[in-house]
Amino acid sequence: MGWLSAHRRWLLAATGILAIALLAAGGWLWWQFQPVGRGSLRLVRVTPGMTARQIGQKLQAQGLLRNARAFEWVVRLRGWSGRLQPGTYELRPSMSPWQIAQTIAEGRVATSWVTIPEGYTVRQIAQLMQERGIADAQEFLRLATEEGDTFRASFPLPKNLEGYLFPNTYRLPRGTGARAAIQTMLSLLEREVYQKYREEMERSGFTFHEILTIASLIEREAKVSQDRPLISAVIRNRLKRGMRLEIDATVLYALGTHKSRVLYRDLEVDSDYNTYRRHGLPPGPIANPGVACVEAALRPADVDYLYYVARPDGSHIFTRTLQEHRVAIARARAERTRGTP
């Protein structure tokens, strides 16, 4: 009887210890699947080919998991091992391993809205892409200015894609990369400009590249919408007469800077883009034009103007002769002096 009583006590004690151990283990396991807690948003990049274990280790290193194995266990339990999708994800420490795993398995990547204004240059667009976390600025600039002809389009592509990156508002995944972002913009240009205006361009006597070039000149010169077809007419009329275009915006592009006034010494810059020194159109666009300026390039006003000068309010005075142009310049200067339009 004594032996049985001692054995019973031993069993009860062992059972109690086991129960405590199981409770402790269960509590520990439960704790591993709880959110880390409060904290700021983290951007996590999952690269192609990463395993659940590697992703878990990265998540733990960034303070998003208590234990990297928790992520791996969730993925295995839910059968998501082959569904983890690469991309950049916005994750918070307040998310549980289950929520994080589901986000990655469903490919709910972080996205950014980026608006490209009409008239932006490739350099300005590259900077915007980097600021939004979409692409590295230097890589974007290199591809867009040196390897433009390696992208896909139904029209010829130059090495320098200045003028071909369609201004619009885009929603792109963070970490998209320069090549994918550029291709997206080219595809929209093809749909919204090339396909819609192809027949009109063919009747114009200008190539698509030339139309984009003219449109970019209009984009940089016109400050008010009613001036667009008039500036287009001046460009066309000067080209027909063999006159130099003498457009200030091309000088600024050649200088690689922006100034409110072009000085006489600026006109001497040695560049094919300097239309004060070179005849005809510049080698390519000087900015990325919007649809309105493409339409103006295709549909110039029916006027015989050859000159224009800017007024203080951004509009222009258009004239036919050099003598009229000089009078217009004096008028514009007087308006600036008075500070009134």
N, C-alpha and C positions, 0 to 999 in steps of 0.2 A: 504493500500500500504506500509506503514511504517513497519507494522508487517511482511508482506511478504518479504520485503527487508532484515529485520533483520534475519528472519528465513533462507533466502537464504545464508546470510553471515555465519550464524551458521553452516549450512550444508556444505558449502565450507570449513570452518575451520575444521570441524570434519572430512570431507573427506581427507583433507590435513594431519591432524594428523594421521588418520588411515593409509594413504598411507606411511607416514614416518615410522610408527610403523611396517607396513608390510615389508617395505624395510629393516628396521633395523633387524627384526626377520629373514628375508630371508638371509640377510648378515651374521647374527650370525650363522644361520644354515649352510650356505655355508662354513663358516669358520671352523666349526666343522669337516667337511669332507675333509679338506685340510691336507696335510702332516705337521707334526710338524716342520720339517725343516732339516737342516743338522745335522749329528751326527754319532757317531761310530755304528758299527753293534752290535745288541743285540741278545743274545741267549734266546729264550723264550720256556719254557717247558710247553706243554699242556698235562695235565694228563687225563686219561680216566674218563669220566663222567662229565667233566667241562662243564658248560652252557655257552652260548654266553655272558651273563652278567658277569660271573666270569672271562672269558677270557678277556673281554673288560676292566674290572677293573685291571687285571694284566698288560695288555698292557699300560694302562694309568699310572700305577705306575712305569713302566719302561721307561716312556717318549716317547712312541710310538704313543699315541693318545692324542688329546686335550680333548676329552670327551669319557668316556667309553661307553656311550649310542650310539655313532656313530657306533661303531662296531656292537652292538646289532641290530640297525636299518638296517644296510646293510645286515646282516645275514637274518633278517626277510623278507626284500624286495626281496632278491634273492632266498629265500626258502632253505637256507643252514643249517637250525637249526639242522637237523639230520645228517649232513654230516661233521661236524667239527671233524677232525681226531687228535688223540693224537700223541705226538712226540715232538721233539725239533726243533725249527724253527730259521733260521737266518733272522732277520728282521732289517730294518733301519728306522730311523725317517723320511727319505725322501719318504717313502712309504705312500700312502693314505690308509684310512680305507678300501676302496674297494679292494686295492691290497693285504692288509694284510689278509682280510677275505677270498679272493680267494685262497691265498697261503695255508691257514689252511684247507679250505674246500677241496682243491685238494690234500692235504697230501704231499705237497712238502717240506718234512722234510730236515733239514741240515744233510749232510753226511760228513764223514771223510775217507780219504784213509789211511790205516795203513799197512805197510810192516813188516812182521815177518820174520827176517833172519833165515836161517837154523842154527841150533845149539843153538838158544835162549832157556833159561830155562823158566819155568812157571812164575817165579818171574819177569824176564825181560819182558815177554809178558804182565803181569799184569800192569807193569809200563807204557808200551807203550799205552795200552788201556786207561789208565787214562789221559795220556798226550794228546791223541786225543779226549778226551771228550766222549768216548764210554762207559766206565764202570769204576766203582770205583775199584782201585787197590786191596784194602783189601778184598772186596767182591769177586772179580775175583779169588784171590789167595786162599781164603777159599773154594770156590766151586770147584776149579780145583784140590785142594790137599786133600780135605776131603769128597767131595760128588760126585766124578767122576762117581760112579756107579748109580747115579740118572738120568743120561742123556740117550738119545736114540742112539742106534747103533745096527747093525746086528752082532756085535762081542762082546765078554765079555769086560766090562769096569772095570778097577780097581778104587779104591777110589781116588788114586793119578793119575792124568792125565798127569803127566810129560811124554813127548814122544808122546802124542796123539793129541797135538794141532798143526795141520799141518801148516808148514811155507809157507806163500804165501802173496800176496797183496790183501787186503780185502777193500771193500767200504761198510761201515756200517753207519747207521743213528747215529747221536750224541744222547747220552742217551739210546742207545740200551739196556744196562744192561749186567751184567756179564753172566747170564745164557744163554741169546740169543746169545751172542758173542761166548761163548764156544761151544754151539750146532752147530753154523755155521762152526766152525773150525773142529769139529768132523765129520760133514757131508761131508766136503771136503776130509778129511782123508779117509773116507769110499769110496768115489768115485774115488779118485786119487791113492790110495794105496791098500786098502783092496780088492776092487773088481777087480782091474787090476792085482794084483799079488797073488790072493788067491790060485790058483792052484799051483803056484810055491812055495808058502809058505808051502802048505800041503806036497809037495814032499821033502821039505828041512829037515823035521824031527824036526823043531822048531815051537813053537807056534807063533802066531802073536805078542804077548807080548815079547817073546824072540827075534824075528827078530827086533822089534823096539828098544829093549835094545841094541842089537849088532850094529844096525845102529847108535844109539846115541853115542856109544863108538867111532865108526869110524868118526862120525861127529866132535867130539871134539878133536880127535887125528890127523886126516889127514888135512894137510894144502895145499897139492897139489892133484889134481884129480887122478893122476896115482898111488898114494899111497893107495887109498881106497880099491881096491880089495886085495892088499898085506896085509894091516892091518887086513882085514877080514879073510884072510888065517891064519895069526898068531893067531887070536882069536880062530878060529876053531881048529887049530892044538893043541893049548894049552888045550882047553877043552877036546879034544880026549885023550890026555895024562894025564889028571888029574892035570895039572900044574896050579898054580895060574896065573891069567891074568897079575897082576902087571902093571896096567894101571894108569898113573899119573892122568888122568882126573877124575877117580873115587875118588881119594883121595881129589882132589879139591872140588868135589861135596859134599863129606862127610864133608869137612871143611866149606862149604858154602861160599867160597871165590875164587877169581881168582888171581893166581900168575904166574910169568914167569918161576919160578923154584920151584920144589917140594923139600923140605929139608928132610933129614933123619928123623928128629923128626916128620915131618908131616905124615910119613908112619905109625906112631903108633896110629893114630886116631881110636877110637873104634867105628866102624860103619860097618853095613852089606854092605855098598857101597865101603868099602876099600878093593880092590882086591889084595892088598899086604898081607892082613891078612886072607881073606876069599877065599875059593875055588869056582869055578864056576862063573856064571854071577851074577852081582849085582841084587837086588830085582826087579829093573825096570830101565827104561831109565834114563839117566842123563841129557838129553836135548831133544829138539824136532827136529828130523832129517828130511832132505829133501829126495826127491825121489832118488837122485844119491846115497846117502848112504844106502837107503833101497835096491837098486839094488846091491850095493857092498856086503851088508850083505847076500843077497841071492845067489850071484855069486862070491865067493871068487876065487882068483887066484889059479891056480894049481901049488903050490910051497910048499916046506917043511920048510919054515922059522918058527922060534920060537921066534925070538928077533928082535927088531928094536930100533934105537936111532935117535933122531932128529938132523939134521944139521942146521947151521945158516940160510940157505935160506928157512927153513920150511919143506924141504923134509926129508926122513928118509933113513938110511942105514939098510938094512935087512940082517940078518944072521941066520945060522942054529944051531950053537953050542955056548955054553957059552964062550968058548975061542975066537971064532970069534967075539962074541958080545963085549968082553972086548977090542979087537983090534979096533972095530968100535967106541967104546966110546972114546978111546984115539984119534982116528982120528977126531971125531967130536969136541973134546975139543981143539985140535990143530987148527982146522979151526976157531973156535970161537976166539982163542987167536990171530990168524993172521988177523982175520976180513975178511976172504975171504971164499967163498964156495969151 
